[in-house]
Amino acid sequence: MNRTGQPLVLTPNFKRLSVLGAIGLILFVVFQILPGTAMQSTEQQTQKVITKQEAFEAALPYAQQQVGIIAANVSYEDVLVTYKSHSDLYGYLVDNKLLVSYNEQFKQQYPYDLYSVRIPDSEGGQVTVDVHMNTGIPVSYTHESPSSSYVDPEVLPASQVEEALLINRMAEGGITLSEKQQLAAPILAAAGYTPSKLNLTNTDESDTGLIYTDPSMKIGDSVLELRFTFENGEIRSYEPQFSVPAAHTAYVEKQTSQATIMTLVGYGLFTLLLGVLAIIYSVRTRAYTSFKRGIWLSILYFLFTMIGTFNLLPTFQAEGYSTAMLIILLSIQALFTLAMTCLVYFSLVAGNGLWRKDGMNLWPQANEKGYGRYVLNSMFSGYLWAFALLGLQSIIFIFLEKGLGSWSTTDASQSPYNMLYPWLMPLLAWMAGIGEEAVYRLFGIRMFKKMVRSTILASLITSVIWAMGHTLYPIYPVITRPIELTIIGLVFSFIMIRYGFITSMFSHVIFNSILMGVSLIMMMDAVNVFAGVFWIILPAIVGYIIYRFNPAPKKKKPLFTAPHLEENQ
């Protein structure tokens, strides 16, 4: 750590750090990358994925065959193709160590990851066809008319399910159970099923829809269900899918409720408190800091966050939001991002002031002597620490999986397949590296140290607050991520206190860039593979450019030579 007023010096033990980084990188590759050795909770997509264009080309003739009222001259530009995941099924399989068996037996015909292709029909409605992401084979469809009143009871709270079922009975058009079976028979036959060998689960005339089960297709407590819904006397949807036991669903719902409380109270409340204190201390320490210092980093934070939000537009469109609703949602997000940007800005100003008031220079200025070399060494240190942290994360995952039985599932809302431009995803790495290191490390640690009189305890408090903000990720039990990130947060805290804010920012950005870059590389198309590699090496480019534009000052030649030196020559 440098003292204020002294030349900038950052000379880490690169030999020791290199060994630590190499070990971490090996652990990361073995336990999170390589097929066959990676844990189930971090398994990567290793099969080739078809393009969205290919998914559309497979879905169009299937929709015409099943529904027959597709609008004429439909092109790829007219449809919406998004990634859809049966995350509940995937989670159940991972939780019960059944994923490998399922992949071997059933995934080829009953995938949990699909492309959902929404095609307009000639009557103003739409047909949504789900296509296997690897084989390109359509597996299910839903036809929604413009006047559809059908309500999906699975997305409603329990108190509203009965009302939804009543609405759906009316929407069916009064068809009998026998008529439903007759309508379903051709689709079952085309898919290779014999209705007489299937079990019909809803035999009451008052039941909505139609569900067949195939007792021969079972894994764990999950059994294959062939689901039909009806509207206006016709088939509305057909979907073959393995069931998810009620106990698993109830567990996930309870855990999600706990995660919401932890996020709102443990993260939101204390982060708001930090924001208020940052404003106060940016004013109180103005003699030691400058209100100009955090402007550019804050602008970058705002831009990166808004680009990342706009990049998620397909996710919002998949939810069925109208254009007006999308504008409202984006406007609300812009206001929220602006508020978070203010928090980051005042944290930068106040954090810088608090440390400098104590005579410590954790965030040097560009005009300080040795700044270029300081940033270059910060970048190198950031890479080595990021490699080490990736290895540490892998070890933590192993202990949590063995000790807590931790497991994770998919989340379509966070997938690069649901982004306008997947290659922009690692912008979020820079957003997190700037914002989180400013709020929870540069300002947070020094702020809480004033209260608890201990740097270690202050680092622990800020790490826990930061970790609580990640509880809504689909990882269970939900305490898993807080444990993992509290440990990683303590390491980030050590990096900042020992090496400075720039090194901790680099290490955070690089850590996230590698994780996101690997996700892009795993998409296995040329553009995203190149993008993944580019984002991983971008911090090195940035660090080198700063170094080149901030060279070490040249030594000035003496204006004269001392006489006694001339005599000795």
GUMIKE-987746 format. One record per residue (C-alpha): residue number from 1; x negated, y, z. Coordinates in pm, 1 decimal, always signed. Each point is the difference from the previous one (the first is absolute). Layout:
// residues N
NUM,X,Y,Z
...
***
This chain:
// residues 569
1,+0.0,+0.0,+0.0
2,-139.0,+341.2,-100.1
3,-4.9,+303.4,+225.0
4,+127.8,+331.8,-133.1
5,-269.0,+232.3,-131.0
6,-245.5,-282.8,-68.5
7,-97.7,-141.5,-343.9
8,+226.8,-280.1,-116.6
9,-145.3,-344.4,+55.5
10,+164.0,-335.5,-68.5
11,-242.8,-289.9,+2.7
12,+189.0,-323.1,+71.0
13,-181.8,-328.2,+33.3
14,+84.6,-106.3,-355.7
15,-177.0,-334.2,+40.2
16,+221.0,-100.8,+292.2
17,+311.8,+145.2,-161.9
18,-74.5,-184.7,-324.7
19,-12.8,-334.4,+180.7
20,+325.6,+81.2,+180.7
21,+163.2,+111.0,-325.0
22,-116.7,-307.7,-190.5
23,+142.1,-233.9,+264.9
24,+328.2,+191.5,-1.4
25,+27.5,-9.8,-377.8
26,-60.4,-376.4,-7.4
27,+267.5,-57.7,+265.3
28,+244.7,+219.1,-192.5
29,-55.9,-183.4,-328.2
30,+24.8,-344.0,+160.0
31,+304.3,+58.4,+220.2
32,+199.7,+256.4,-198.4
33,-94.8,-43.0,-365.2
34,-104.9,-348.4,-105.9
35,+290.5,-237.2,-80.7
36,+0.3,-309.5,+216.2
37,-181.7,+168.8,+287.8
38,+213.6,+311.7,+44.3
39,+251.5,-6.6,+283.5
40,+367.4,-31.7,-91.5
41,+66.0,+347.3,+138.8
42,-250.1,+154.6,-241.2
43,+51.8,-224.9,-302.4
44,-44.2,+180.6,-331.7
45,+186.0,-49.0,-326.3
46,-232.4,-223.6,-203.4
47,+223.8,-100.8,-292.8
48,+17.2,+218.5,-307.3
49,+299.4,+234.1,+11.0
50,+194.4,+87.4,-314.1
51,+46.9,+362.6,-96.6
52,+321.5,+193.0,+61.0
53,+45.2,+19.1,-377.3
54,-14.8,-381.2,-19.0
55,+251.4,-23.5,+285.5
56,+241.1,+221.4,-195.8
57,-43.8,-207.7,-315.6
58,+88.4,-314.8,+197.7
59,+292.8,+160.1,+184.0
60,+181.4,+152.3,-299.4
61,+105.4,-322.2,-181.6
62,+86.9,-162.5,+334.6
63,+228.0,+292.0,+89.4
64,+165.6,-16.5,-342.6
65,+56.6,-373.7,+44.4
66,+144.3,+25.5,+351.1
67,+202.0,+321.9,-29.5
68,+21.9,+76.5,-371.5
69,+78.3,+374.2,+27.7
70,-348.7,+146.9,-11.0
71,-20.4,+340.9,-164.4
72,-128.0,-3.3,-356.4
73,-362.1,+93.0,-76.1
74,-115.8,-18.1,+361.1
75,-373.6,+69.1,+18.5
76,-258.9,-31.5,+275.2
77,+25.3,+375.2,+63.9
78,+370.8,-40.7,+85.6
79,-50.3,-247.2,+284.7
80,-141.3,+3.9,+350.2
81,-242.8,-278.4,+89.9
82,-100.1,-30.3,+365.8
83,-162.5,-254.2,+226.4
84,+239.5,-193.8,+223.5
85,-101.2,-232.5,+281.8
86,+191.3,-244.1,+217.9
87,-205.9,+114.0,+296.5
88,+222.5,-181.6,+250.2
89,-69.1,-335.3,-166.3
90,-369.3,+73.7,-45.9
91,-28.8,+100.4,+366.0
92,+174.5,-316.3,+116.6
93,-237.6,-213.4,-207.7
94,-310.4,+178.5,+130.6
95,+124.7,-5.3,+360.3
96,+57.2,-375.2,-16.0
97,-315.6,-84.1,-199.6
98,+209.4,-117.0,-296.3
99,-119.9,+241.6,-268.1
100,-252.2,-232.6,-164.1
101,+251.7,-285.9,-14.4
102,+267.5,+227.7,-143.4
103,-236.3,+132.1,-265.7
104,-84.9,-353.1,-107.7
105,+357.9,-128.2,-6.9
106,+237.7,+284.7,-70.3
107,-160.2,+332.2,-92.2
108,-12.3,-76.8,-371.9
109,+380.5,-25.7,-13.6
110,+106.0,+205.8,+303.4
111,-242.6,+292.5,+36.4
112,+7.9,+242.5,+290.7
113,-167.3,+273.5,-210.0
114,+185.7,+122.1,-307.5
115,+42.4,+282.1,-245.4
116,+347.6,+150.3,+19.9
117,+104.7,+132.9,-344.5
118,+297.6,+238.3,+1.9
119,+164.2,+18.2,-345.2
120,+294.7,+228.8,-92.2
121,+308.9,-165.9,-147.5
122,+237.7,+138.1,-263.8
123,+268.8,+83.8,+257.4
124,-205.6,+231.0,+217.4
125,-101.9,-264.5,+250.3
126,-324.7,-193.1,+30.1
127,-141.4,-349.9,+2.2
128,-293.6,-74.2,+228.9
129,-206.1,-305.6,-93.5
130,-265.2,-141.1,+234.8
131,-299.5,-138.0,-188.3
132,-278.6,-223.7,+129.7
133,-311.4,+220.4,+24.2
134,-233.4,-275.1,-118.2
135,+196.7,-211.7,-249.0
136,+233.5,+267.5,-138.9
137,+303.5,-227.3,+44.7
138,+327.1,+170.0,+107.3
139,+132.4,-157.0,+320.1
140,+303.5,+205.2,+107.0
141,+221.5,+291.0,-97.7
142,+255.1,+251.1,+130.4
143,+258.3,+182.7,-211.6
144,+139.0,+320.8,+147.2
145,+285.4,+174.6,-178.8
146,+30.7,+380.8,+26.1
147,+307.8,-41.4,+220.1
148,-152.1,-268.6,+223.3
149,+118.3,-1.2,+361.4
150,-204.4,-301.0,+111.7
151,-193.0,+49.5,+325.3
152,-304.6,-208.5,+90.2
153,+65.4,-117.8,+358.2
154,-364.8,-103.5,+49.3
155,-116.3,+362.9,+13.3
156,+263.8,+110.2,+251.3
157,+0.2,-6.7,+381.3
158,+203.9,-280.9,+155.8
159,+280.7,+238.4,+95.8
160,+73.2,+78.0,-366.0
161,-28.2,-348.6,-151.0
162,+364.2,-98.6,+52.7
163,+121.8,+313.9,-175.4
164,-240.1,-62.4,-289.2
165,+128.0,-357.0,-41.6
166,+356.4,+129.4,-19.3
167,-100.6,+247.7,-271.7
168,-175.8,-274.7,-192.2
169,+304.8,-232.3,+15.7
170,+205.0,+272.5,-160.5
171,-272.7,+65.6,-260.3
172,-6.0,-365.3,-105.3
173,+336.1,+44.4,-167.9
174,+188.2,-276.2,+179.2
175,-172.4,-295.8,-167.5
176,+25.6,-335.7,+173.9
177,-280.9,-221.0,+124.6
178,+61.0,-238.7,-290.0
179,-25.8,+283.5,-251.8
180,-325.8,+114.0,+155.7
181,-140.9,-350.9,-42.1
182,+106.7,-11.2,-363.9
183,-169.4,+333.4,-68.3
184,-320.4,-113.4,+172.8
185,-18.4,-342.6,-171.0
186,-156.1,+116.3,-333.7
187,-273.9,+195.4,+178.1
188,-79.7,-293.7,+226.7
189,-12.0,-234.6,-297.2
190,-228.8,+234.2,-195.5
191,-234.3,+13.3,+301.6
192,-9.3,-382.0,+16.9
193,+227.2,-59.6,+301.5
194,+280.9,-251.0,+35.7
195,+274.9,+157.2,+216.2
196,+109.4,-339.1,+133.4
197,-343.6,-46.3,+157.5
198,+13.7,+336.2,+174.5
199,+165.9,+89.7,+327.3
200,+258.3,+279.0,-6.9
201,-37.3,+195.4,+324.3
202,+302.1,+230.1,-23.0
203,+312.0,-212.6,-52.2
204,+255.1,+247.5,+136.4
205,+207.4,+191.2,-255.5
206,-53.6,+317.6,+203.2
207,-379.6,-18.9,-24.2
208,-168.6,+245.0,-233.5
209,-248.4,-115.2,-259.9
210,-119.1,-352.8,-50.1
211,-301.6,-171.7,+156.3
212,-131.0,-342.7,-98.1
213,-287.5,-164.7,+183.8
214,-231.9,-270.2,-127.2
215,-95.6,-223.5,+296.1
216,-281.8,-156.9,-201.6
217,-172.3,+338.6,-27.2
218,-111.4,+80.2,+352.5
219,-306.6,+136.0,+178.7
220,-2.2,+39.5,+376.4
221,+346.1,+122.8,+97.8
222,+41.1,+175.1,-334.3
223,+218.5,-154.2,-270.3
224,+67.3,+100.5,-357.9
225,+317.9,+204.5,-43.5
226,+164.3,+81.2,-334.5
227,+195.6,+318.3,+65.6
228,+277.5,+150.9,-211.3
229,+201.1,+317.0,+54.8
230,+310.1,+98.2,-199.9
231,+175.3,+320.0,-100.8
232,+311.3,+59.0,-212.1
233,+40.0,-372.5,-63.8
234,-352.4,-40.7,-142.1
235,-344.0,-92.7,+126.1
236,-171.0,+303.9,+143.3
237,-330.2,-162.2,+96.3
238,-190.2,-325.4,+8.7
239,-308.3,-58.4,+213.7
240,-183.9,-320.1,+94.3
241,-193.5,+58.8,+321.9
242,-119.6,-190.1,+303.2
243,+183.4,+92.3,+318.0
244,-160.1,+169.3,+300.0
245,+90.6,-144.4,+344.6
246,+209.8,+234.1,+212.0
247,-246.3,-22.3,+289.8
248,-279.5,+138.4,-217.9
249,+217.1,+283.5,-128.7
250,+106.3,+93.1,+354.8
251,-363.5,+0.9,+116.5
252,-104.9,+235.4,-281.1
253,+290.5,+235.6,+70.0
254,-88.0,+16.0,+370.5
255,-367.0,+59.2,-74.8
256,+84.4,+274.2,-248.7
257,+212.0,+176.9,+262.5
258,-291.2,-12.5,+243.9
259,-236.3,+133.2,-268.0
260,+232.8,+292.6,-66.9
261,+1.3,+97.3,+367.4
262,-379.2,-34.0,+22.9
263,-42.0,+220.3,-307.0
264,+238.7,+273.1,+113.8
265,-117.5,+14.0,+361.5
266,-359.4,-123.6,-4.9
267,-98.8,+172.5,-322.2
268,+249.1,+270.6,-94.5
269,+36.0,+163.6,+343.1
270,-371.0,+14.6,+78.4
271,-91.7,+108.6,-352.4
272,+247.0,+286.9,+35.3
273,-166.7,+88.2,+329.9
274,-340.3,+3.3,-169.8
275,+140.0,+230.5,-267.7
276,+117.9,+255.2,+256.5
277,-331.1,-17.1,+187.6
278,-195.1,+37.1,-325.2
279,+173.1,+330.7,-71.1
280,-69.4,+122.3,+354.7
281,-367.3,-97.2,+1.2
282,-68.4,+126.3,-349.7
283,+85.6,+343.4,+141.6
284,-181.0,-49.2,+333.2
285,-323.4,-114.4,-168.8
286,+7.1,+247.9,-289.3
287,-330.0,+147.9,+117.5
288,-170.7,-332.9,-74.1
289,+178.3,-100.6,-319.6
290,+145.3,+143.9,-319.4
291,+351.4,-13.5,-140.4
292,-154.8,-36.2,-346.3
293,-167.2,-332.5,+75.0
294,+289.9,-240.8,-31.4
295,+176.0,+158.4,-296.9
296,-144.1,-210.4,-282.9
297,+22.4,-332.7,+181.5
298,+359.9,+81.4,+95.5
299,+87.8,+86.2,-361.0
300,-149.1,-330.5,-115.0
301,+198.3,-181.3,+268.6
302,+325.8,+161.3,-117.2
303,-66.6,-70.6,-369.1
304,-105.9,-361.1,+56.7
305,+306.6,-68.4,+215.6
306,+246.1,+154.7,-246.1
307,-155.2,-181.2,-297.1
308,+25.0,-322.5,+198.6
309,+366.1,+68.8,+75.7
310,+84.8,+79.3,-362.2
311,-186.5,-314.6,-102.2
312,+257.3,-203.1,+199.3
313,+287.3,+122.7,-220.1
314,+79.5,-352.7,-135.1
315,+49.8,-118.8,+359.6
316,+262.9,+268.7,+57.9
317,+163.3,-67.6,-337.7
318,+24.4,-370.8,+83.7
319,+212.5,+96.6,+301.0
320,+257.0,+144.3,-240.6
321,-40.6,+365.5,+96.4
322,+146.6,+256.1,-239.0
323,-213.0,+278.4,-148.3
324,+150.4,+249.7,+243.9
325,-76.1,-226.0,+295.9
326,-357.1,-53.0,-123.2
327,-52.1,+377.1,-13.6
328,+131.0,+31.9,+355.3
329,-223.9,-281.1,+125.5
330,-309.3,+143.7,-168.6
331,+80.3,+345.3,+139.8
332,+31.2,-140.1,+352.6
333,-328.1,-185.4,-46.4
334,-167.8,+319.7,-121.2
335,+111.7,+184.8,+313.3
336,-119.1,-284.9,+222.8
337,-334.2,-9.1,-184.0
338,-35.0,+375.5,+42.1
339,+53.5,-37.7,+375.0
340,-260.4,-280.1,+14.1
341,-238.8,+216.6,-203.1
342,+34.8,+276.1,+260.0
343,-80.4,-255.9,+269.7
344,-312.5,-107.9,-190.2
345,-108.0,+361.2,-62.4
346,+29.2,+114.4,+360.9
347,-164.3,-323.3,+117.9
348,-300.1,+76.9,-221.3
349,-24.4,+356.0,+125.8
350,+58.1,-80.8,+367.2
351,-211.8,-315.5,-1.3
352,-292.2,+185.1,-151.1
353,+40.5,+279.8,+256.0
354,+21.4,-231.9,+301.6
355,-317.0,-192.6,-89.1
356,-197.0,+314.1,-90.2
357,+108.1,+165.3,+323.0
358,-180.8,-285.0,+175.9
359,-305.1,+57.2,-221.1
360,+57.7,-301.0,-225.4
361,+4.0,+16.3,-379.0
362,+211.9,-297.2,-109.1
363,+119.8,+167.6,-320.4
364,-283.5,+197.3,-164.0
365,+57.7,+274.7,-255.5
366,-124.3,-15.8,-358.5
367,-232.8,+296.7,+48.7
368,-189.8,-162.3,+285.7
369,-357.1,-110.7,-59.2
370,-21.6,-366.5,-102.1
371,+374.1,-33.8,-80.4
372,-49.7,-183.8,-330.6
373,-224.2,-270.9,+145.5
374,+230.1,-19.9,+303.7
375,+303.3,-74.4,-221.3
376,-195.3,-253.1,-207.5
377,-105.4,-189.7,+312.6
378,+357.4,+26.3,+129.7
379,+124.4,-162.5,-318.8
380,-252.6,-286.4,+20.1
381,+83.9,-51.3,+367.2
382,+371.2,+11.4,-85.5
383,-35.6,-289.2,-246.1
384,-195.1,-215.2,+243.1
385,+242.9,+67.1,+283.3
386,+297.1,-70.1,-230.9
387,-151.2,-337.5,-94.0
388,-52.1,-78.1,+367.6
389,+358.5,+102.8,+82.8
390,+139.1,-224.9,-273.7
391,-182.6,-290.5,+160.1
392,+123.7,+102.5,+344.3
393,+355.5,+17.7,-134.8
394,-34.5,-354.5,-137.4
395,-114.0,-129.3,+340.1
396,+284.6,+182.2,+174.7
397,+249.8,-154.5,-243.9
398,-134.5,-346.9,+77.5
399,+29.5,+47.6,+376.5
400,+347.6,+152.5,-27.4
401,+118.8,-275.9,-232.3
402,-132.4,-269.6,+231.6
403,+87.3,+175.4,+326.5
404,+328.0,+182.4,-68.6
405,+109.3,-203.9,-299.3
406,-4.7,+320.1,-206.1
407,+132.0,-13.7,-353.8
408,+94.9,+244.7,-271.8
409,+241.7,+16.8,-288.0
410,+37.5,+198.2,-321.2
411,+130.6,+354.7,-30.8
412,+119.5,+114.1,-341.2
413,+8.2,+364.5,+110.1
414,-379.1,+0.0,+49.4
415,-94.4,-205.1,-305.2
416,-203.4,+153.3,-285.5
417,+241.7,-177.7,-236.6
418,+264.9,+249.4,+115.4
419,-204.1,+307.6,-79.1
420,+16.9,+214.9,-310.9
421,-376.8,-22.6,-27.8
422,-146.0,-273.0,+221.7
423,-349.4,+133.0,-59.4
424,+90.0,+310.7,+202.8
425,+69.2,-202.6,+315.4
426,-347.0,+54.4,+157.3
427,+73.4,+371.9,+24.4
428,+170.5,-106.6,+322.6
429,-341.0,-111.6,+126.6
430,-126.4,+357.1,-28.0
431,+316.2,+137.3,+157.6
432,-41.3,-230.7,+300.7
433,-374.6,+58.9,+27.3
434,+41.6,+377.0,+10.2
435,+317.8,+29.0,+205.3
436,-39.7,-274.5,+257.6
437,-365.5,+70.4,+74.7
438,+82.9,+369.3,+45.4
439,+299.0,-49.2,+229.9
440,-92.2,-305.1,+206.7
441,-379.0,+21.3,+3.8
442,-137.6,+353.0,-56.1
443,+273.7,+173.8,+200.7
444,+168.9,-280.5,+194.2
445,-304.9,-140.1,+175.7
446,-128.6,+339.3,+113.5
447,+350.1,+108.8,+103.6
448,+71.5,-305.4,+214.6
449,-350.6,+11.1,+147.0
450,+95.0,+335.5,+155.2
451,+283.5,-182.5,+177.4
452,-156.4,-334.8,+99.3
453,-367.9,+107.8,+31.3
454,-117.5,-310.2,-184.1
455,-98.6,-32.2,-368.0
456,+65.0,-375.5,+2.4
457,+346.5,+37.0,+151.9
458,+81.4,+288.7,-236.0
459,-106.5,-216.7,-296.0
460,+218.7,-283.7,+127.1
461,+305.2,+226.4,+36.6
462,-30.3,+146.3,-350.9
463,-67.7,-343.4,-149.0
464,+315.8,-140.9,+159.6
465,+208.5,+294.5,-125.4
466,-142.4,-43.4,-351.1
467,+55.6,-375.7,+8.9
468,+364.9,+41.3,+103.8
469,+61.9,+176.6,-329.4
470,-58.7,-327.4,-184.1
471,+249.3,-222.9,+183.0
472,+263.4,+6.7,-277.7
473,-223.6,-196.4,-235.1
474,+144.9,-348.6,-69.0
475,-238.8,-175.5,+239.4
476,+135.5,-195.9,+297.3
477,+6.0,+6.8,+291.8
478,+0.6,+376.2,-41.9
479,-261.0,+44.3,+272.9
480,-251.2,-155.2,-244.6
481,-90.5,+318.9,-186.7
482,-25.6,+216.8,+312.6
483,-250.1,-247.5,+144.2
484,-198.6,-17.6,-325.2
485,-3.8,+374.6,-61.7
486,-71.2,+96.0,+359.6
487,-324.9,-195.9,-27.9
488,-79.6,+145.8,-342.9
489,+98.7,+346.3,+124.9
490,-253.2,-29.5,+282.4
491,-269.5,-76.6,-258.1
492,+103.4,+301.8,-207.4
493,-21.5,+204.9,+319.6
494,-352.3,-125.9,+66.9
495,-100.0,+80.6,-359.1
496,+123.7,+358.3,+30.3
497,-161.1,+67.4,+336.9
498,-329.0,-163.4,-100.0
499,-25.9,+106.1,-364.9
500,+249.5,+285.7,-40.4
501,+336.9,+71.5,-160.3
502,-123.3,-30.2,-360.1
503,-130.9,-352.9,+57.1
504,+321.9,-112.8,+170.3
505,+200.8,+151.6,-286.0
506,-213.8,-180.3,-258.5
507,+21.8,-332.0,+186.3
508,+381.1,+28.7,+28.3
509,+42.4,+93.1,-367.1
510,-232.7,-277.5,-115.6
511,+163.1,-259.1,+227.6
512,+344.2,+75.7,-145.7
513,-131.3,+43.7,-356.5
514,-149.9,-349.2,+5.1
515,+324.2,-156.5,+125.7
516,+208.8,+187.6,-258.0
517,-258.9,-43.8,-274.0
518,+1.6,-375.7,+52.7
519,+381.6,+3.7,-32.2
520,-36.7,+172.2,-337.2
521,-269.0,-242.7,-114.0
522,+227.4,-290.6,+94.0
523,+257.5,+130.8,-249.4
524,-250.7,-131.7,-257.2
525,+69.0,+237.7,-287.1
526,-279.1,+209.7,-149.0
527,+129.1,+342.0,+106.8
528,+56.6,-91.8,+364.2
529,-318.7,-204.1,+29.0
530,-197.5,+300.7,-123.6
531,+198.2,+230.7,+230.1
532,-60.4,-225.4,+300.0
533,-376.4,+5.2,-57.3
534,+5.6,+375.9,-65.3
535,+179.5,+82.5,+325.8
536,-241.3,-218.5,+197.7
537,-304.7,+187.3,-134.7
538,+163.3,+346.5,-8.0
539,-111.8,+92.9,+355.9
540,-358.9,-63.6,-111.2
541,+49.6,+232.0,-298.6
542,+150.9,+271.0,+220.0
543,-280.1,-27.5,+255.7
544,-269.0,+18.1,-268.8
545,+159.6,+301.9,-170.8
546,+11.1,+188.5,+330.8
547,-363.9,-92.0,+55.3
548,-103.0,+122.6,-345.3
549,+179.6,+332.2,+45.1
550,-150.8,+46.4,+346.5
551,-369.9,-79.3,-49.0
552,-246.7,+31.0,+280.6
553,-143.9,+351.8,+17.4
554,-337.7,+33.2,-166.4
555,-295.0,+92.2,+213.8
556,-104.7,+359.1,-57.6
557,-359.6,+64.3,-105.3
558,-191.9,+229.5,+233.3
559,-27.2,+357.8,-120.6
560,-370.8,+11.7,+89.0
561,-275.1,-231.9,+114.6
562,-163.5,+56.5,+333.5
563,-364.9,+113.3,-33.4
564,-138.4,-278.0,+216.5
565,+167.2,-253.9,-229.6
566,-161.6,+160.5,-304.5
567,-341.7,-28.1,+161.0
568,+51.3,-372.0,+64.3
569,+90.1,-77.4,-360.9
***
